[in-house]
Amino acid sequence: MADPSEYTGRRAIFFWIIGAVFCMFFGRLIQLQVLYQDEYGKKSEENSIRPIAHDPIRGYMFDRNGTLIVDNRPSYTVSVTPSEFHESEIAALAEILQLDTAFIRERLIKGKIYNRFAPTKVKRDIDFKTLSLLEENRGKLPGVDYQIESKRYYPTKAKASHIFGYTKEVSDKLVQEDPDQYRPGDLIGATGLEAKYEPYLRGQKGFEFITVNARGENLGAYNEGKSNIAIKEGDDLYLAIDAGVQALAESLLTDKRGAVVAIDPTTGGVIAIASKPDYDLTSFGGVTPPEVWNALNTDPMKPMFNRATMTRYQPGSTYKMLLALAALQEGVIPTSWAVNCTGGFKFGNHIFKDLHVHGYTGMVESIQRSCNVYYYQLMLKTGFERWTQYGREFGFGAPTGIDIGEENSGLLPSEEYYDRVYGKGRWTAGYLVSLGIGQGELGVSPLQMACYAMALANKGHYFRPHVVDKIRMKDTKELQPVPIESRTIQINDNYWNIVREGMYRCVNSPGGTAGLARLPGIDVAGKTGTAQNPHGKDHAWFIGFAPMQNPKIAICVLVENAGFGGVFAAPIAGACIEQYLTGMVTKKLPQHIEVVDTTKNDIE
């Protein structure tokens, strides 16, 4: 017979266990209801109140004359709500949208991870036929819907693909890093101005709050819509670009490889940046078809490469004015210094050639007729250190800081560079001779050369180049100017006048190499360059500005593998200058350069 005391003890232990479990659950209940009320209360609300995001209209872009050059047009985007969609219908949806089933399945998985009750974007910019098929099959495809969104549209002949840039779908990483701004499927600026000014252009999402039941069914607006958050449209960009000059520059480079950069020397505002070959921005609007992306990236002409800012070519004779100014300012030579050009210059055992026999040549004539012998000797007199110093003063060897993102700093050789490349004490003065005419290791971009032309036009006043001039804030309607950075290159005014006179004669006097840039009634100053290229024909350069006494445009033209700068680059520059200053092109161009009508836009 069991001992009653033993039975009583077991019962006590049982009650103690029951009591402990009860206390544990009671304590947890207090913890959830009191201590964690805020956190779990919000999660509970999320189960009954769903935010529906509405994308803002991306900011517009206007040129310097107020012409709309980057617009938005409505497009239809298909979305799927994972909580409502039946996976058995993936194949049917894929057939309608002409998408791979694996792609749709991947989108649904990502959507479920993020929020299975929120619509997940599957395909953008569907056509009317696809829209009709969706409507016809709406009853068979629960959870499938479409929204009206906006896509970029470019209403003028100015393609400017390397300036405007394109948008693409935001990465999963950025969604995790900035969930307040981005959700899966959102568009984000990827290149050019779209990327650089993304915080302004994107605007802020609006949110509509609805009440849903446990199955995710819509029960109506939450709080009668009073809690909804209004959309804030993206801010607009007012650019320094002139759409007419931009379109003209692009047309003049048709079937060529090269670049045109034009700058307003009074502000540093970029009037045009044309790079050819280029690409069609309308191919980019979210998810770019793989075949389009692969074609662009494997094209041997490299259309996505911005030749205006990313190339690093020898500038040839266009660099001679910098050496002349350095020598004058440092007192290396008097203004009257001249040489006798016999068609070549012997230094050591090597003869450095000139294209012509120029005879007795002073500084103004050396620029006008592009005498190499003058600058071979002047480089040796001036020396490497001074040459490099003034190159830095003009901004070479460093990025300009332009606001379109991608840019090459170029290469400005120095004594330290030669010591590193050739070995200290293993290079001689003979290595410097070619630098005097813009050859050798020197490498520049057309953008840097346009800034150099701006400094020559302004007698040393240098502005940081910028494409965006003002930002129009949508909430306040205020036009906010972009700060203009500037500095001054300290060189005697008389020396600027000497060099500028040589540039004027180069275009306007007999014997000048840039006669094809001449314009009736407009005093153009400029300099040609024909840069040697070990991989093919020479590169053609021209830099200049106009009008001479009150410059309003500074320009650089580069045409790759074209030949003489005076033949190929100079006439392109002249046409662009005339277009900007007069609004039309009357100049007769050589047969090898074709101009198209840029006075009409493609606005429908």
VOGU-3710 file (C-alpha; in Angstrom, 3 decimals, decimal comma):
1> madpseytgr> 0,000/0,000/0,000  1,396/3,405/-1,052  2,547/5,798/1,583  0,064/8,787/1,719  2,939/11,164/2,370  4,638/10,037/-0,865  1,405/10,705/-2,823  1,079/14,142/-1,235  4,669/14,977/-2,223  4,141/13,988/-5,864
11> raiffwiiga> 1,017/16,088/-6,059  2,869/19,069/-4,632  5,608/18,689/-7,239  2,967/18,509/-10,000  1,290/21,701/-8,808  4,654/23,428/-8,532  5,380/22,535/-12,168  1,941/23,733/-13,288  2,449/26,927/-11,362  5,889/27,523/-12,850
21> vfcmffgrli> 4,573/27,041/-16,398  1,691/29,395/-15,701  4,041/32,021/-14,275  6,277/31,697/-17,350  3,371/32,236/-19,773  1,951/35,033/-17,649  5,324/36,777/-17,589  5,649/36,425/-21,361  2,151/37,867/-21,786  3,092/40,908/-19,713
31> qlqvlyqdey> 6,287/41,266/-21,739  4,425/41,245/-25,062  1,555/43,459/-23,916  3,545/46,011/-21,932  7,247/45,965/-22,701  7,048/45,192/-26,472  3,699/46,788/-27,141  5,055/49,425/-29,558  7,064/46,995/-31,665  4,488/44,250/-31,989
41> gkkseensir> 1,614/46,680/-32,151  3,054/48,114/-35,342  3,510/44,641/-36,816  -0,094/43,872/-35,947  -1,205/46,991/-37,808  0,797/45,889/-40,840  -1,269/42,723/-40,940  -4,433/44,778/-41,365  -3,258/48,010/-43,020  -1,349/47,778/-46,298
51> piahdpirgy> 0,524/50,647/-47,950  0,284/50,845/-51,741  3,216/52,798/-53,168  2,721/55,234/-56,060  5,839/56,226/-57,979  6,510/59,930/-58,570  7,061/61,428/-62,011  10,788/61,784/-62,578  12,094/65,333/-62,977  12,277/66,878/-66,463
61> mfdrngtliv> 15,324/68,375/-68,178  15,348/71,632/-70,189  18,096/73,191/-72,295  19,457/76,712/-71,872  16,668/78,123/-74,049  13,889/76,458/-72,056  13,340/73,675/-74,616  12,177/70,410/-73,043  14,799/67,812/-73,948  14,075/64,989/-71,474
71> dnrpsytvsv> 10,370/64,281/-71,043  8,183/61,549/-69,533  5,533/59,537/-71,303  2,984/57,117/-69,831  3,625/53,390/-70,076  1,951/50,287/-68,691  3,771/48,091/-66,197  2,544/44,598/-65,308  2,703/43,565/-61,654  1,864/40,438/-59,698
81> tpsefhesei> 0,792/40,231/-56,033  2,406/36,987/-54,754  -0,218/36,339/-52,049  -3,000/36,260/-54,664  -1,266/34,687/-57,648  -1,431/30,935/-58,325  1,940/29,539/-59,406  0,117/27,159/-61,737  -0,584/30,188/-63,950  3,074/31,169/-64,435
91> aalaeilqld> 3,232/29,519/-67,853  0,105/31,334/-69,057  1,403/34,695/-67,859  4,819/34,052/-69,403  3,189/33,338/-72,768  1,199/36,583/-72,686  4,192/38,699/-71,634  6,686/36,839/-73,838  8,897/36,190/-70,831  10,753/33,166/-69,560
101> tafirerlik> 8,915/31,266/-66,811  12,112/31,187/-64,719  12,259/34,982/-64,806  8,663/35,339/-63,530  9,254/32,703/-60,842  12,367/34,570/-59,679  10,397/37,829/-59,470  7,690/36,146/-57,408  10,230/34,688/-54,980  11,786/38,110/-54,448
111> gkiynrfapt> 8,328/39,630/-54,032  7,387/37,090/-51,362  10,588/37,777/-49,452  10,021/41,516/-49,511  6,220/41,623/-48,962  3,920/38,949/-50,380  0,962/41,328/-50,191  2,645/44,079/-52,237  2,575/44,086/-56,077  5,834/42,962/-57,696
121> kvkrdidfkt> 6,715/44,519/-61,075  7,235/41,906/-63,769  7,409/43,763/-67,109  7,527/47,408/-68,109  6,257/49,261/-71,161  3,910/46,608/-72,557  2,168/47,281/-75,869  -1,579/47,552/-76,491  -1,831/43,955/-77,746  -0,349/42,609/-74,510
131> lslleenrgk> -2,600/44,878/-72,466  -5,646/43,523/-74,300  -4,597/39,921/-73,645  -4,246/40,673/-69,946  -7,721/42,162/-69,838  -9,168/39,165/-71,641  -7,571/36,763/-69,171  -7,992/38,839/-66,012  -10,341/36,252/-64,420  -7,816/33,453/-65,008
141> lpgvdyqies> -4,886/35,409/-63,592  -5,717/36,485/-60,030  -3,167/38,889/-58,560  -2,036/40,118/-62,004  -2,614/43,797/-62,664  -1,042/46,739/-64,451  -0,233/50,307/-63,470  0,371/53,442/-65,488  3,952/54,586/-64,940  6,177/57,019/-66,783
151> kryyptkaka> 9,160/56,354/-68,994  11,764/58,704/-70,419  11,102/60,309/-73,796  13,489/62,519/-75,783  11,526/64,962/-77,976  14,388/66,688/-79,835  17,051/65,599/-82,312  19,664/65,899/-79,548  20,318/62,309/-78,457  22,973/63,262/-75,873
161> shifgytkev> 23,048/59,692/-74,581  26,353/60,160/-72,749  25,063/63,336/-71,070  21,557/62,363/-70,017  22,434/58,791/-69,089  19,861/56,100/-68,437  17,908/54,519/-65,586  17,770/50,879/-64,561  16,075/48,778/-61,913  17,465/49,271/-58,440
171> sdklvqedpd> 19,666/46,503/-57,034  18,592/44,263/-54,163  21,517/45,603/-52,138  20,360/49,212/-52,406  16,787/48,216/-51,509  18,163/46,724/-48,295  20,384/49,741/-47,602  17,725/52,392/-48,298  14,254/50,821/-47,921  12,641/54,212/-47,291
181> qyrpgdliga> 13,522/55,391/-50,809  13,573/52,248/-52,921  11,526/49,097/-53,354  12,113/46,126/-55,681  11,425/47,101/-59,275  12,027/50,829/-58,752  14,094/52,738/-61,301  17,314/54,521/-60,379  19,715/56,711/-62,368  22,608/54,561/-63,593
191> tgleakyepy> 24,783/56,892/-65,703  25,158/60,556/-66,681  22,889/63,210/-65,225  20,303/60,583/-64,301  22,791/59,110/-61,829  24,549/62,288/-60,698  21,301/64,102/-59,871  19,295/61,058/-58,750  18,396/62,558/-55,328  16,722/65,496/-57,113
201> lrgqkgfefi> 15,219/63,727/-60,117  13,611/60,753/-58,371  11,127/62,649/-56,186  9,372/60,907/-53,281  6,884/58,083/-53,375  3,275/58,539/-52,373  1,441/55,953/-50,284  -2,205/54,935/-50,237  -3,198/52,967/-47,131  -5,917/50,339/-47,403
211> tvnargenlg> -7,471/47,928/-44,923  -7,194/44,217/-45,741  -8,423/41,040/-44,054  -6,390/37,983/-43,099  -6,547/36,728/-46,717  -5,189/40,004/-48,046  -8,494/41,112/-49,545  -9,057/44,849/-49,936  -11,649/46,148/-47,448  -11,399/49,817/-48,440
221> aynegksnia> -9,390/52,942/-47,614  -7,838/53,181/-44,175  -8,923/56,186/-42,113  -10,973/57,405/-45,085  -7,751/58,199/-46,928  -6,705/60,860/-44,436  -3,465/59,027/-43,663  -2,379/58,787/-47,303  0,954/60,372/-48,204  1,002/62,547/-51,311
231> ikegddlyla> 3,506/62,031/-54,117  6,328/64,574/-54,496  7,416/64,846/-58,112  11,092/64,935/-58,976  12,846/68,296/-59,336  13,596/69,615/-62,841  17,062/70,286/-64,254  17,775/73,368/-66,349  20,900/72,642/-68,363  23,515/74,825/-70,021
241> idagvqalae> 23,163/72,579/-73,081  21,955/74,130/-76,336  19,826/71,442/-77,982  20,440/72,849/-81,470  24,228/72,847/-81,133  24,132/69,413/-79,498  22,092/67,952/-82,368  24,303/69,625/-84,969  27,521/68,372/-83,371  26,121/64,839/-83,292
251> slltdkrgav> 25,103/65,028/-86,954  28,518/66,338/-88,029  30,143/63,302/-86,415  27,845/60,827/-88,173  29,783/57,732/-89,322  32,850/59,030/-87,499  34,524/58,346/-84,185  35,182/61,442/-82,153  33,835/64,141/-79,904  32,774/67,778/-79,761
261> vaidpttggv> 32,760/69,762/-76,518  31,581/73,376/-76,432  31,621/75,549/-73,301  30,263/78,973/-72,401  33,458/80,768/-71,287  31,501/83,255/-69,178  30,207/80,562/-66,808  31,762/77,194/-67,608  28,338/75,894/-68,656  28,593/73,095/-71,205
271> iaiaskpdyd> 26,849/74,033/-74,465  27,322/70,626/-76,082  29,014/67,301/-75,472  28,776/64,984/-78,444  30,453/61,581/-78,527  30,215/59,270/-81,506  29,337/56,497/-81,946  26,550/56,704/-79,397  23,462/54,662/-78,509  19,696/54,962/-78,261
281> ltsfggvtpp> 18,534/55,827/-74,748  15,031/54,565/-75,465  16,450/51,032/-75,227  16,951/51,650/-71,528  13,949/52,043/-69,300  14,243/49,507/-66,522  15,131/45,984/-67,621  17,185/46,197/-70,819  16,791/43,164/-73,107  19,962/41,009/-72,871
291> evwnalntdp> 20,409/41,005/-76,645  20,471/44,828/-76,690  22,924/45,034/-73,800  25,235/42,387/-75,292  25,184/44,054/-78,706  26,225/47,403/-77,246  28,986/45,934/-75,113  30,461/43,769/-77,854  30,255/46,415/-80,602  33,876/47,104/-81,703
301> mkpmfnratm> 32,967/50,796/-82,169  32,259/51,020/-78,401  29,155/53,243/-78,564  28,789/53,365/-74,770  32,314/54,774/-74,367  32,227/58,548/-73,859  34,982/59,838/-76,124  34,449/63,398/-74,908  35,534/62,642/-71,342  37,183/59,214/-71,294
311> tryqpgstyk> 39,715/59,280/-74,156  43,379/59,996/-73,547  44,970/61,111/-76,784  47,955/63,256/-77,656  46,683/66,775/-78,463  49,302/67,558/-81,078  49,875/71,182/-82,030  46,818/72,434/-80,131  49,032/72,257/-77,019  51,636/74,689/-78,347
321> mllalaalqe> 50,040/77,796/-76,817  50,509/76,402/-73,320  54,248/76,022/-73,857  54,432/79,525/-75,338  52,679/81,054/-72,318  54,882/79,135/-69,867  58,055/80,319/-71,598  56,910/83,961/-71,711  55,639/84,083/-68,141  58,804/82,458/-66,757
331> gviptswavn> 61,035/84,870/-68,710  62,669/82,056/-70,662  62,430/84,044/-73,912  61,576/87,610/-74,882  58,456/88,258/-76,913  60,661/88,886/-79,939  62,352/85,469/-79,851  62,315/83,729/-83,257  63,858/80,716/-84,995  64,863/79,856/-88,541
341> ctggfkfgnh> 62,774/76,848/-89,559  64,469/74,762/-92,248  61,920/71,928/-92,072  63,559/70,005/-89,265  65,469/70,207/-85,992  68,489/68,053/-85,263  69,056/67,089/-81,649  71,723/64,539/-80,963  71,572/61,902/-83,676  67,881/62,407/-84,381
351> ifkdlhvhgy> 66,144/64,849/-86,723  62,700/66,006/-85,572  60,726/66,929/-88,678  58,345/69,709/-89,574  55,697/69,544/-92,296  56,978/72,714/-93,994  59,971/75,043/-94,228  58,724/78,158/-92,462  61,886/80,262/-92,516  62,279/83,030/-89,962
361> tgmvesiqrs> 59,392/82,534/-87,480  58,347/84,441/-84,376  55,799/83,353/-81,794  52,652/84,721/-83,479  53,666/83,149/-86,815  54,587/79,863/-85,074  50,973/79,515/-83,914  49,472/80,782/-87,151  51,428/78,359/-89,365  51,984/75,662/-86,692
371> cnvyyyqlml> 55,787/75,604/-86,857  57,091/72,517/-85,045  60,745/73,570/-85,110  59,898/76,641/-83,020  58,422/74,464/-80,246  61,075/71,754/-80,365  63,615/74,378/-79,375  61,279/76,227/-77,019  60,627/73,037/-75,044  64,330/72,526/-74,430
381> ktgferwtqy> 64,697/76,134/-73,284  61,670/76,031/-70,977  62,448/72,683/-69,362  60,388/69,760/-68,140  59,510/71,103/-64,696  58,021/74,372/-65,962  56,138/72,604/-68,749  54,532/70,236/-66,245  53,792/73,062/-63,804  51,808/75,053/-66,358
391> grefgfgapt> 50,094/71,930/-67,603  48,711/71,483/-64,086  47,685/75,151/-63,979  45,518/74,567/-67,045  43,929/71,492/-65,466  45,703/68,696/-67,327  46,515/65,456/-65,558  43,435/65,770/-63,321  39,640/65,401/-63,669  37,781/68,613/-64,476
401> gidigeensg> 34,998/67,733/-62,024  32,208/67,879/-64,612  28,823/66,776/-63,259  28,098/63,813/-65,546  30,138/61,293/-63,590  32,546/59,384/-65,842  35,791/61,148/-66,634  39,430/60,297/-67,343  42,122/62,373/-65,654  44,464/62,022/-68,636
411> llpseeyydr> 48,240/61,866/-68,303  50,554/64,834/-67,730  54,152/63,546/-67,674  56,616/64,893/-65,131  60,207/64,246/-64,125  58,932/61,907/-61,397  56,868/60,027/-63,971  59,844/59,601/-66,312  62,036/58,452/-63,409  59,436/55,838/-62,545
421> vygkgrwtag> 58,857/54,648/-66,130  62,355/54,873/-67,623  64,506/54,849/-64,512  66,209/57,750/-62,792  69,092/59,060/-64,884  68,167/56,827/-67,837  66,178/59,359/-69,831  67,661/62,385/-71,603  66,555/65,794/-72,875  65,788/64,132/-76,201
431> ylvslgigqg> 62,709/62,602/-74,593  61,290/66,107/-74,113  61,430/67,403/-77,670  58,203/65,738/-78,809  56,337/67,033/-75,739  56,822/70,549/-77,149  54,375/69,788/-79,975  51,864/67,847/-77,860  53,203/64,374/-78,636  55,012/61,854/-76,432
441> elgvsplqma> 53,310/60,470/-73,343  50,982/63,461/-72,937  47,337/62,346/-72,943  44,246/64,595/-72,813  40,486/64,388/-73,303  38,375/66,682/-75,529  36,703/67,997/-72,366  40,058/69,043/-70,912  40,951/70,682/-74,205  37,664/72,612/-74,292
451> cyamalankg> 38,451/73,884/-70,787  41,909/74,864/-72,041  40,255/76,782/-74,894  37,995/78,462/-72,325  41,032/79,604/-70,334  42,614/81,019/-73,519  39,371/82,827/-74,331  39,160/84,280/-70,806  42,846/85,148/-70,467  43,259/82,730/-67,603
461> hyfrphvvdk> 39,871/82,775/-65,925  38,935/79,110/-65,534  35,489/77,762/-64,576  34,736/74,219/-63,548  32,672/72,821/-66,438  29,104/71,913/-65,544  26,069/70,686/-67,477  23,358/71,585/-64,954  22,823/75,308/-64,558  19,800/75,434/-62,223
471> irmkdtkelq> 17,527/73,046/-60,349  13,822/73,842/-60,145  12,529/72,646/-56,785  9,018/71,275/-57,291  7,790/71,988/-53,772  8,828/75,661/-53,641  8,901/76,391/-57,439  12,273/78,019/-56,733  15,104/77,972/-59,281  18,214/77,028/-57,349
481> pvpiesrtiq> 21,462/77,952/-59,162  24,286/75,412/-59,162  27,392/76,937/-57,505  30,039/77,994/-60,036  33,639/77,236/-59,098  36,375/79,321/-60,701  40,046/80,218/-60,439  42,554/82,358/-62,330  45,767/81,290/-64,074  48,228/84,078/-63,354
491> indnywnivr> 49,863/85,090/-66,647  50,712/88,565/-67,909  47,917/90,057/-69,997  50,288/90,976/-72,823  51,361/87,346/-73,184  47,740/86,243/-73,506  47,299/88,823/-76,271  50,306/87,499/-78,205  49,061/83,906/-78,132  45,480/84,887/-78,948
501> egmyrcvnsp> 46,702/86,941/-81,924  48,442/83,846/-83,247  45,203/81,867/-82,870  43,252/84,593/-84,686  45,690/84,546/-87,613  45,597/80,731/-87,663  41,927/80,977/-88,696  41,739/84,282/-90,560  45,105/85,021/-92,230  46,803/83,501/-95,290
511> ggtaglarlp> 49,049/80,611/-94,288  46,923/79,799/-91,265  46,127/76,115/-90,805  42,514/76,593/-89,626  40,993/78,502/-92,536  38,048/76,081/-92,742  36,842/77,354/-89,346  36,539/80,919/-90,690  33,081/82,540/-90,478  31,820/85,723/-92,162
521> gidvagktgt> 31,221/88,473/-89,652  32,516/86,439/-86,687  36,098/86,684/-85,464  37,058/83,087/-84,685  40,374/82,301/-82,970  41,663/78,750/-83,019  44,408/76,207/-83,466  44,550/72,919/-85,340  46,352/69,758/-84,343  47,252/66,570/-86,188
531> aqnphgkdha> 48,282/64,034/-83,573  50,354/61,042/-84,587  48,724/57,680/-83,937  50,799/54,468/-83,942  47,660/52,376/-84,528  46,371/54,026/-87,689  45,718/57,391/-89,321  46,394/60,571/-87,348  43,763/62,120/-85,084  42,372/65,520/-86,140
541> wfigfapmqn> 42,048/68,244/-83,471  40,792/71,803/-83,307  40,365/74,125/-80,339  39,154/77,714/-80,443  36,750/80,383/-79,308  34,585/83,205/-80,656  34,001/86,080/-80,944  37,626/87,101/-80,422  37,059/90,194/-78,263  34,000/88,999/-76,360
551> pkiaicvlve> 34,096/85,193/-76,330  30,750/83,430/-75,921  31,783/79,928/-76,936  34,956/77,864/-76,520  35,168/74,600/-78,399  37,197/71,453/-78,969  36,709/68,969/-81,811  38,394/65,577/-82,050  37,932/63,240/-85,019  39,709/59,931/-84,613
561> nagfggvfaa> 41,849/58,540/-87,447  40,745/61,299/-89,810  43,989/63,028/-90,762  44,681/66,766/-90,711  42,952/68,841/-88,046  42,532/71,763/-90,423  40,634/69,578/-92,896  38,377/67,520/-90,642  38,074/69,170/-87,202  38,170/72,884/-88,072
571> piagacieqy> 35,036/72,979/-90,308  33,010/71,078/-87,697  34,010/73,656/-85,086  33,118/76,535/-87,395  29,631/75,150/-88,034  28,963/74,632/-84,314  30,149/78,155/-83,480  27,895/79,664/-86,155  24,906/77,607/-84,997  25,346/78,809/-81,423
581> ltgmvtkklp> 25,975/82,488/-82,183  23,447/82,948/-85,000  20,968/80,064/-84,668  21,715/78,651/-88,126  24,503/77,289/-90,323  25,183/79,172/-93,544  28,789/78,056/-93,814  29,461/75,779/-96,770  31,053/72,616/-95,478  33,443/70,279/-97,284
591> qhievvdttk> 31,880/67,264/-98,999  33,296/64,868/-96,399  31,220/66,570/-93,663  27,445/66,383/-93,824  25,084/68,625/-91,855  21,442/67,767/-91,112  18,517/70,056/-90,359  18,501/70,689/-86,599  15,901/73,451/-86,511  12,948/71,063/-86,167
601> ndie> 12,204/68,813/-83,230  10,681/65,360/-83,331  7,782/66,359/-81,071  4,623/64,518/-82,053
//
